């Protein structure tokens, strides 16, 4: 190996070490919020329950669209080897680092080591590439697959035109678009590239022409098969909703009926977000790192954006100039065309849109901006060999400063100067403590009181999969509590006076606890409930029996009630029958005057019905806000149930639609 080759190898290793340092150090600070909990729950449910539970879709996006399941399959890969949240986060970091290595390997073969090193360096330290490589989310693995897709196309059209690269492009495109449906704009981008360079893949009406297309299409359909099965079952509502969100126009509502779409707007948000991702600007707001925590070289953001604009202009002009002089484009000019289309066409397609664009919609741009800058810098160095360090200096300074931004954030995270909601370290601590407690008391259910109360919204819903097969139930903070017929272990992860008061009076506090920020999560043991339930005051047709009512607060007439006055209503029910799967109930509290008019109302969800078990007692609290003016008279409080979201009232066994709780006389 020559000295130059050794230097290049050393430089590559240094780049990979820096990439790994920025992505792997301090993973315990990665957030576990609702989206992360949902995705991990889907993957863990598949891992624990086997092939029969192959996910056909992932979570629901903020636009109400069900996401494809590829992200769940990716997260499941490390979980099949080791059920550890840390392992999954490390896997995501490895995907991000692998994208840097793939960029280097392809660029080295196609354009030389200098281009490869410079492009890989810019990719390794880019603040947004680092940011999205450090936690779990649907779009975060996109840079790996967009790198494979872009470089497969470059390898085919600028390299040896090996059919395998063209065939694999179908697989990589399917992966990118599955991870975020907004990436569908890549499909027309790839189509235009293929159309412009059709002479390079057309072999006449022979199998050599169509074999790559058949293989690529087959791989894409194979990857999309689960999601297509899901969409067929729901009438392709999500596909229509995606197109509506991207371009505007009629969509469909929750029942699949036509609905009015949002009007499309025209603005430059797509270009601004492209510049943001390429330069690393606005990273401080996303990470919580103060600007004064790093070197004051903020003008480098503007420099990077200016260089990208100049590079794109050059990438458009140079091929046009060359095409006028020659019959075909060189590999270098071809690469410029592909890179320019990769960046500019999605920007143009998103100039009109109906959704509020976020920068993660454009993660598929990686690594095109870095490769474009490296290619043009290398070309300039070849023309001005004596000024090559002067040419490289701005990009090297940018990379050094961006690495310092990443390092500063890691230091601030370690020192606790950047707050992270529900970090991985706290969730891991809760999981390990829960596993120990569940092993100590086999046969007891596990009940978690946490914000959300469902696997889709509770950050601690993941505990269910790590104490499996112990039955686990979730209760939303402020919703109440469950008195199970058998013994139960309670984990309280949110301030709830009603639950805490009952547990302190009726349960045993266990030694394990989890300290997180200003909160302390505690474990309690609730013994089996052998007491006979009191007679029912009302019975609903779904088998719910109301056994106790407690009313606190006052209702004062004569205009003396102000907006803060309220009634506190605590109901105790007994569950006598299992509920249908997927049913959700809401409780309504109506205060009516003598004319039958509602003067105060409070509706709220019950404890999730999926967690009701025959023999349970459910204690739920509701706050009925009084109106600011309440006339003298006789008022009646009614209580009832209805299903959500179809709003079908559950009648009582005697046929009434609501139960008369009490009369309130004022003054």
N, C-alpha and C positions, 0 to 999 in steps of 0.2 A: 504493500500500500504506500503510495507516495505521500510526501509531507502535506501537500494540498488536500489530498483525500482524507488524511487524518484530521486536518483542521476542519474540514466540512463535517466529518462525523462527530467531532467534538462539539461543533456549533449546533448540530441537530440534537445531540443529547442534552445540551444546555437548554435549548428551546423546549424540549419535552419536559425537562425537570421544572422549568419555570411554569409551563402549562399545568403540570401536575400539582405544583405547590399552590398555585392560585385557585385550583378547583377542589383539592382534596383537604388541605389544611382547614381545621375548624368546621368540618361537616356537621358536628353536633349542634351548630347554631342554625342549621337549615330549618325553615318553618314547616310545621305540620298543621295546615289549616284545612278547611272543609274540602277543597278540591283534592288535596293530597290524601286526606282520609278516605274519600270516596274511591279514588283510583286504586289505592292500596287495598281497600276492602274487596274490591272486585277481583284483583289479582290473588289475594289471599284466599278468598272463597273458592276460586278455581283450584288453587294449589291444595287446599285442605280437602275439597270434596270431589276432585278428580275430573276426568275428561267429560263426564256427563254435564258438567257445569261450564262448558266452553262459552265464554262471554261473546255475545253477538253485538254488543254495543258497550260503550264506556259511560262516562258521566254526561250530564246535560250541560250545555254551554250557557253562558249568560243570555244568549239570544233565544234560549228555549229549544235548541237543536241538540239532538242526541249525537254524541261524538262516536266515531268508529272505534273498534276495540283494540287496535294495534298497540296503543300505549299500555293496555292491561297485559298484553302478551309480553311486551318488553319488560315490564316490571316483574312479571312472574318468573322470568328466566333466573335471576339470582335467588328468588324465593324458593324455587324448586331445589336449589343446592343448599341454601341455609335460610331459615326463616328469621331474618334480622333486618330491621329498618335501616341500620347502618350499612348493611351489604347492598341494599337497593340504592341508597344515595351514592355509595362508592361506584356502583355500576353506572349510574348516570354520569358521574364525573369521568369514568373511563370512556364512555361513549364520546364525550366532548373532547377528551385528549386524543382519542383515536381519529377523530375528524382532522385534527392538526397533522397527525402522522400521515394519513391518507393524502392530504393535500400535498405534503412534501414529496411523497413517493411518486405520485402521478406527475406533479410539476417537474420533478427532477428528470423523469424519463422524457417528458414532452418539451421542456423549455430550458433545462439546465439547472445546475445546483444553486447558482446565485438567485435565480427566480424562486426556486423552491424554498430556500432558506429565508428569504425576505418575506415571501407570502406566508409561510408557516409562522414566522415570528409575529407578524401583524395579527394573525388569527389567534395565536396562543395568548396574547396579552390584551386583546380587545375587551374593554370592560363589559360590554353587553354579552359577548360570547362567554366570558367567565361567569357573569351573573346567572345566565340561564343554564349553565353547566353545573351549578351547585345545588339545585333543588329539583324536586319532582313536579312535573306538570305536563299536560298533553303536548304542547309544542316544543318542549325543551330538547328532545332528541332530534329535532328536524335538521340541525346543522350537519349531523353525521350523514344523513341520507341525501340531503341536498348537495353535500360535497361529493358523494358517490355518483349522484345523477349528473351534476355538472361536469365532473371530470371523466365520466364514462363517455359523454358526448364529445368532450374535447379529445379524448383518446381515440375516438372513432374518426372524427372529422379532421383532426390535426396530426394523428398518428398513423398507425398501420391499417386502419379501417378493418379491424378484426370484428367479426359479426357478434361475438360474445358481448362486447361493450354496448352495442346497439340493443341487444336483447335484454341485458340487465337494466337498461334505462327504464324499461317498462316497470320492472320491480321497484326500482328506487322512486320513480314518480308515484306509484301507488302508495308507497310508504310515506312519502312527504305529505301527500294530500290526505291520507288517513289521520296523520297526527294533528293537522289543523285544516279544516275544510276551506279556510280562507286561502290556502295554498293552491286551490284549484286553478288560480290564474297562471300557474306554471304549465298547465296543459296546453293552452294556446301558445305559450312561449316556446315550448318544446316543438309543437306542431309547426310553428313558423320557422324554427331552425331547420327542421327536416325538409320543409318546403324550399327554403333558400338554397340548400345544399343537396338537392335531390339527385343530382348527377353523381354524387359520391356514394350513394347507397343503391341506386338503380342498376340492376344487372340484367335488365330485360325481363321477359316473361319466363323466368326460370326460378327454381326453388331457392337459389342463392339470394334472390331479392326478397322473397316472402318468408323464408325460414326465420330470420331474426324477428320479424314482426309477429309471427305466430308464437314464438317462444316468449317474447316480451309481453304480448297480450295475455298469453296463458298464465304467466307468472303474476301479472297484475290482477287478473280475475281471481286467481287462487287466493291472493292476499285479501281481496275484497269480498270473497264469498260469504263469510259470516255476517258482515254488515249488510250485504245485499239481501240475505235471508231475513234479517231484521227489518230492513226497509220495505221489503215485499209484504211483511206482516202488518205494517202500519201504513200501507198505501203510499210509500215514498214521500211522506209528509216532510221529512227532514231534508230531502234533496230539494224539494220545492222551496222550503223555507230558506235554505242556503242560497239558492239563486235569488230569491226575493231580497235577502239581506245584502247581497253583493251588488245587485243592479236595480233593485226596486221593482215595484209591480205587485200584482196580486199574489198573495200567499195562501196559507190555509190556517185555520184555527186548530184548537186542541182536538176537535172532533173530525178534522179533515175537511171541513167545509170551507169554501172560498172566503177569504178575508181581505180587507184592503191593506195593501202594503204601504210601508213608509215611503214618502217621497225621497227621491235621490237628490243628493247635494253634490255640487262640484267645488272642489278646493284642492289645494296643494299638499294636503296632509300626507299623502303617500310619499311624495318626494322628501318632505321634511323628516318623516320617520326613516326613510332610507338613509338619509344623511346622518341621522342620529345613530342608527345601528352601525354604520360604517366608521364613524369618527369616535364614538363612545360618549358623545355629549349627552347631557341630562342624566348621567348615571348617578350623580350625587343625590338627586331627589328620590330615586328608586331605592338606593341602598342605605340612606340615612347618614351617610358620611359627610361631615361638613367640608365645604370647599377649602377652608383654611387648614385642613389636616394634611394636605399634600402640597407639593411645590406649586407656586403660583404661575403655572405655565398654561393658563386657560386659553390663551390664543392658539394653542396647538389644535384645539377642537375646530376652530375656524379654518386653520391651515389645512387640516385633514379634509374638511368639507370642500374647500377650494380645490385641493388636489384631485378629489374625486370628480368634481365638475369638469376640470381640465382634462382628466383622463378619459372621461366619457366623450367629451367633444373630440378628442384625438382619436378615440376608438371608432368614431363615426366617420371622421374625415379621411384618415389614412386608408382604410379599405376602398373608399370611393375613388381616391386618387390612384391607388394601385390598380383598381379594376379598369380604369380608363387606359392604363398603359399596357395591361396584360390581359390575356383571355381568362385567366383563372387567378384566384387569390392564393397567396402563400399561406403556410400553416400559421405564421404569426398573425397575418391579417384575418384569417379565418377565426382564430382565437379571439381577436378583438371584437369581431362582429358578434360572436356567440356571447361574450361577456357583456357587451353593450346591450344586447337584447335581453339578457338575463336580468339586468338591473332596470332598464328603462321601460320595457313592455309592461311588467306588473305595475309600475308606477302609473303608466298611462291607463291601464285597465281599471285602476282604483281611483282615477281622478273623479269619477262619479260613483258614489256609494251611498248606502242607507244606514250603515252602522258606524259607530264612533270607532275610528281606526286606532289600534294600539301597535306598538313597534313589534311585538311578538308575532303579529300577522305576517311580518316580512322576514322572519328568520331564515326562510329559504334563500334569501340573497347570499348568505354565507356559502362559500368563501369568495364569491365573485369580486367584491371590491378589493380585497387584499391581493388576489391574483392579478387583477387588472393593473393596480399600482405597481406591483413587482415587475410585471412584464414591460411596462413602459419605462420604469426606472432602469431596468437592465438594458433596454434598447438604447436609452440615452447614454448609459455608461459605455456601451460598445462604440458609440459615435464619438464620445469624449472621454477616452480612457484615462487621461491625466486628471480629470475632475470627478472620477467615480466616487470618491469618498465625500466630496462636496454634494453630489447628487443624492447619495444614500443618507447623508446626515439628517435631513428633516424627518425621514421615516424612522431612522434609528432613535432619534430623540423622542419622537411620538411614542414609539414602542417602550422606551425606558420609562417615560412618564406614566404611561398607562399601566405598566407593571407596578409602579410605585403606588398608583391609586388602588390597585387590587391588594397590595401588601398592607397599605394603611387601613383598609377596611377590615382585613383579617385581624390586625392588631387591636383595633377598636372593638371588634366582636369579642376577642379573648378577654379584653379588659372590662367588658360589660358596659361600655359607653354607647353602644348601639343596642337598643332593645329589640328583641325578636319575640313575636307572639307565638306561644306554644312551640318552642324549639325542639328539635329532635332529641336532645339530651333529656328534657323533661318527660317526653313521651316514652322514651326508652326506660327511664327510671320507673314510671308508672307501670309499664308492662312487666318489668322484672319483679317489682313488688307485688303486682297482681298475681303473677305466676306462683310466687312463694305462698301467698295467702290462699289461693285456690288449692294448692297442693296440701296445705295444712288442714283444710276443711273440705274434703271431698264430699260430694253429694249436695252441696249448697249452691244455689243459683248465685250469679254475680249480677249486681244491680249498680249501674253507674249513673250518678246524677251529674250532668254536664250540660253546658249550653248546646242546644240543638235537639237532643232527645231522639235522634234517629241516626242510622249509619250514614245518611246523606249529609248530615250537618254537624254531627258531634266529632270533635277532634279526637276524643278518646274511644270512639267506636272501634278503633283498631284493636283495643284490648280484647275484644270478643274473639279475634282470630288467634291470639297468642295464649288464651286460656282454654281454647277449644280442646275437648268437647264439652267443657263446662258451659251450661246454658247462660247466656249473657243478655241482660235487658238494659235499655237506656231510658232515662227519664230526664226531660228538659228542666233546667233550673227554673224555679218559680211555678212549675206545673203541679207539683205535689209529690206523692211517694206511693210505693207499693208495699202492702203488708202481705208477704207471701204465706201460703199455707205451710210450706217447708222452710227450712233454714235458708238464710241468704247472707251474702257478703255485700256490703255497701261500700262504694268508693264515691266520696263527695268531692267534686272538682269545681265547685262554684258556690258562691255565697247564697244560701237559701235558709232563712231562719226557720221556716216551717219544718223542713226536713231535718235540719240540725237539732232543733228542739225535740222532735220526736225520737231521733236516734239517741240523743244524750239521756233521754228518760227510759228508753226501751231496749237499747242495744249495748253491746260491749265494745268499747274502743280498743282496737288492736294496735300493737306497737308500730308497725310500718307506717310511714308517711312520706309524702313527696313534697318537698319545698320548691316552689317555682315562683320567682319574683316576690310579690307581696302575698301570694296565696299559699295555703298549706292544704294539700289533698290528703284526706284521712280515710282509714278503713274501719268498718264496724262489722260486728257479727250480730245478726238478728236471728234469734232462736225460732224454732217452728211455732206457728200460731195454732194452738189447740182450742182457743176460746170459741164458743158458739156465737155465731153472728146474731145480732138482735133482729127482731122482726122487721120486715121490709115496709117502708112507708110508701114506696112506689116500685113497680116492676115494669121494665120496658120489654118490648118483644124480642130484642136481641139478647135477653137473659141478664141484663144489668139490673141489680136490685139496689135501690137507695135505702140505706139503713140509718143514716144520721145526717143532721143539718146543724151547723153552727153559724150564727150570724153575729158579726161584730160591727161597731160603728153606729152612727145615729143618722136619722133623717129628720131635720127640723124644718117646720113650716114657717110661713110668714115672710119669706124672702131672707131669712137669716142664714141659709145654707150658702156657702161660697164654693167656688169650683174645686177646692181641695177636699171637700167632704165626700165620703164614700162608705159603702157597705162592704165588709169583708165576708165572703161566703165560703165556707168550708164544707164540702160534701164528702160523705163516705159511702162508697158503693161496694157491693159484693159481686164478683164475676161468677156466673153459674154455667156459662157455655163458651166454648172457643169461638172466636170471630172469623168470618170469611177472610181469606188471604187478600191483602191489598186494600182492605177497607180502612177509611179514616173517619173519625168522628169529631164533631165540634159540639160544644155545650153552649146553649144560649140561656141568658138570664134576662128576663124582661120585667120591668116594673111598670105596671099599668095604673092609670087613674080610674076614677069611677065611670068615665065615659068609654073605657076600653082602649084609650090611647097610650102608646108607649112613651113614658117620660124619661126612662133611663134604660140602657141596654148594654150588655157586655157579652160578646161571643168570643170563644177561644178554643183551641184544640184540646182534646183530652190527652192523657198519657197514651202514647201510641198503642193502638189496639193490637198490633202484632205481638206485643209483649204481655197481653192479658192471658192469664191461665185460670181455668176453673178453680175456685177456692180462694183466689186472691181477693184482698180488699184494696180498693183504690181510694186514696185520700187526695182530693184536688181542691185547690184554692182559686177563687175568682174575686176580683175587685170591681164592684159596681159603682161607677162614678155618678154622684148626684148632680142634677142640674143646678145652676146658680140660683134659680128661682123655683120654689116648690110651694104651691098653694096648700092651704089647709084642706084636709080631706082623708079619704080612706084609699090606700094603695094596695095593690096585690102583686106579689112576686111570683113569677112563673119560671119553671125550669124545664128544659127539654134538650133533645139530642137530634142532630141531623148529620147526614153523611157529607163528606167533602171530597171532590169539588162539585158533585152533582146536586147538592142541596136537597136531598130527600129526607124529610123528617121521619124519625123513628117513633112510632106510636107506642103508648103504654099498652099493657095487656087489656085494659078496660076500653081501649079504643081512643082515649083522649090523646091529643097531640102534644100536651104539655102538662106538667104537674104543678098544682098550686102549692107553693112552699109555705107562704105565710101572708097575713094581712098586716099592713103597717098603717097605723092611725096617727095623723098629725092634726093639731099640735100634741 
